């Protein structure tokens, strides 16, 4: 890791993607911020809407990995407004004042989510003309997605109209899950554990089929963030966060070509869920919850 990557502030550090980055071992020496603490990590506890806290946290920082957000697609509007719009605005104001060079922003596939309804329903890889790439029209499927589109627009405005930040990376993450559901059957198995369906139901098959296309392993999510931090060529760009899944409809060739994203994992190597439906968790991670009983 270059010296330029060590002066990093990561917001939302104890969340799903934040713990994936920590678990991958690339956040050593980073400054971590979240609304809640962590039993094993030194975390600045503050909401991103606290302008004074954000300004202080960014002093001496060269890059910001901004993950903190109201992350549920059906989150109440007031929560979305505070975290994803007002909070995003304050993060960018603080980054500009602190002369931060790069901002990596966790956007979402839901920014183009309405296009998903028009994709072919046949099994297997979609035809090339159906691939959604960084040039696709914004078609949000929820107010949460609208807020993420706002974040992308604010990031682009900031890097193209001000001296700082100089580089902006919007990652439209697919399906990144907690360690015990970190496999392409994860959403289907979670539905079983919550009593929503059985493993022989059509709903289980549909949940697996979608995640087979959308899954991004925790390792690959961290690798994509690391690739953004290592880059100095981009002013502003959009990249999709999925692993190397044959049935994906979100493009990753652009990330490969521009920033050298090299996914290690693929949903195609999984023919069945792990024994018991829950993947063995060997990492020391914590996100405020516990795995289900299988």
N, C-alpha and C positions, 0 to 999 in steps of 0.2 A: 504494500500500500504506500502511495506517495505521501509526502509530508502534507500536501494540499488536502488530503482526505482526512487528516486527523483533527482539524479544527472544525468540527461538525456539531450542529445542534439538531437533535431529533425530537420533534414534538410527537405526542401520542406514543411515547416510548414503551408503555406497558400494554399496549393493545395488540391485536392479532398480528399485524404486519411488523410493528415495532419489535415484538419479541422474536419474530422470525429473523430480523436483522441482527438482533443481539445474539440469538442462538447460532447464527452463521459465523460468528466470531469477527465480524467486520466493524463492530461498533466500539471496540476497545479504545478508550481515551476520548470518546465522544461525550458531549454534554447532553444529558437526557432530561426531558420535560414532560410532565403529564399532570392531569388533575389529581391523580392518586399516586401514592407511594408504592414501593416494592420492597419486600422483605430482604432481598439480596442485592439490590442495586441502589446507587446514589442517584436520586431523582429530584429535580426541582419541581415542587408541587405547586402548580398554578394553572388556571384556565388560560387559553389563548386569547380570551377577551380582555385579560388584564394587561393593559398597554405598558404599564410600568414594569411588570414582570417580564414581558416579552422583550422590552428594550434592554433590560439588565441581562437577560439570558443570552442575547446576541452579541454582547460585547466581545470582540476578539474572534468572532466566528467567521469563517470563510464560506461555509456552505450550510444550508438548512434543508433537512429532510422533513417535510411538513406532512405528518400523518394524522394529527389530531383532528377529529371531526365527529359530528353526529353521523354515525355510519349505517344506521338502519334505513332501508329503502322507504319504510313507512314511518319514519321518525316524525313526531309532531312538528308543525311548521315553526313554532317558537324556538324549539331546540335547533332546527336546521338554520333558522335565521341567526341565532346567537353564535353557534359554532362555525358554520360553514360559510356564512356571509360576513357578519361583523368580525368574527374571529380571523377569517382569511384576510380581510382588509387590514387588521391590526398586525398580523404576521408580516404582511408585505410592507407596511409602513415602518415597522421595526427593522426589517431587513434592509430597506433603503437607507435608513438613518445610520445603521451600523456598517454600511458599505459591504454587505454580504455579496459575494461574487456569484454564487449559484444557489438556486432553489429547486429542489425536487419535490413536486406536489403530487400527493396521492389523489388522483381523480378516480373515475369509475367507468366500467363498461356500460353502466346505465345511462351515461351521457348519449349513447347511441342505441339505447335499449329498445326504442320503438321500432327500429329497423329489424329487430330479431323476429318480429311477428310475420315478416315477409319472407323469411328464409325457407328453403325447401324442407319438408318434413321427413324425407326419405332417410334411411339409415346410411351411414358412411360419410365421407368427406363431402362438403358442399362444393359445387362447381366453382372454378376460379372467379367467375364474374360475381359471385355472391360474397366474396371476401370483403370484410369491412376494414378499411385502412385509415391512416391518419388524415386522409383527404375527405373522408365521409362527412356528410352533413350532420350537424348536431341534432339529435332527435331524442330528447330526454323522455323517460318513461315515468317520472315521478317528480315531486318537488325537491326531493333529495338530489335527483339527477340534475335538475335545474340549478341547484346550488353548486354542484360540481362544475357545471358548464360556466357558471359565474367565476369560479375559482380559476379555471383555465383562462378565461378572458382577462381577468385581472392580472394574472401572471404574465400573459403576453403583453398587455398594456404596459406593465411595469418595466419589463426588459427592453421593450422597443421605444419607450418614451422617457426613460430616466437612465442615468449613468449606472445605477445599481438597483437591483441585481443585474449582472451582465448575461447570465445564462438561466434559462427556465426550461424545466423538463416536466411535462404533465404525463403521468402514468395512469392509463385507464386500466386499473386492475380488474382481472376476472374473478375467479373463485379461489381466494386464499383462505385457508381454514386453520383452526387451532390444531395443535399437534396430533390429537387423537382422531381427527377427521381429515388428516392430510393425505388424502388419496382420492381417486376419481369416483369412488363409491360413497364419499363422505356425506354428502347431503342426503342421499338415499338412506344411508345407515342412521343418520341423525333422525330422519323421519320415523324409522322403526323404533328407535329408543324413546321417542316422544309419543309413541302410540298413534301416529298419523296414518300409517299403513303397514302392511306386512311385506316380506321380501318377495312374495309371488304376485303382488299387486301391480297393475299397470302404472300406478302413480310412482311406485319404486323404480320401474324401468325408465320412466320419463325423467325422474330426478337424476338417475345415473347417466342417462344419455346427454342431458344438458351439461352436467358437470364434467363428463368425458371431454366435451368441447371446451369448457371454460376453465378447467382446473389449472391453477398455477401453484406448484409446490412451494412450500416455504423457502426451500433452498433457492429456487429460481426467482422468487420475489426479491429476496435479498440480493441475488446476483444482478438483477435488473437495476436496482437502486445503486449498487456499487458501480455498474457500468455508466450510469448517469454521472456519478460523482467523479469518475475518472476522465470524463470528456471535457474538452475545452473548445470544441468546434461549434457547438449549437448555440444559437441565440435563443430561439424558442422552438420547441417541437413536441409532438404527441407520440407516445409509444404505448402499445398494448401489453398488458401483463398476463400472459398465459404461457404454459409450458408447451413443449413440442408435440402437441396432440394432433393426430391426423384429422379429426373431425372438427377442429377449431374453425370458427368463421371470423375471428379477429386476427389481423395480420401481425406477424412478428418478424417478417423479413426486413421491414424498415428499421426496427431496433437492431437487428443483426448487422445491417449494412452501415448504419449511421454511428452507433455507439458500441458495437461489438458484443451485444447481448448474446450469450451462449447458453441456452437452457440445457440443463443436465437431464431433466426428467420428462417423461411422456406418459400420458394416460394409457397409451396402447400397450404398455408393459404390464398392465394390471388386468388379469382375466377374471378376478373375483376379489371381493373385499377381504381384508385380513381376517385371520381367525377370530371369531367372536364379533366381527364387525368393527372393532376399534383397533387402530394401529398402535403398536407398542411405542410408548413415549420414553425415549432414552435421554432426551435433552433435559436440562434443568431450566424449565421455563415456568412462567406464571402469568396469567392474565386476569386474575381475580375470580376465576371459576375452576371447576374440577371436571374431569372426564366423566361420562356417564357410566353406569354399571351395565355391563353387557351380559 
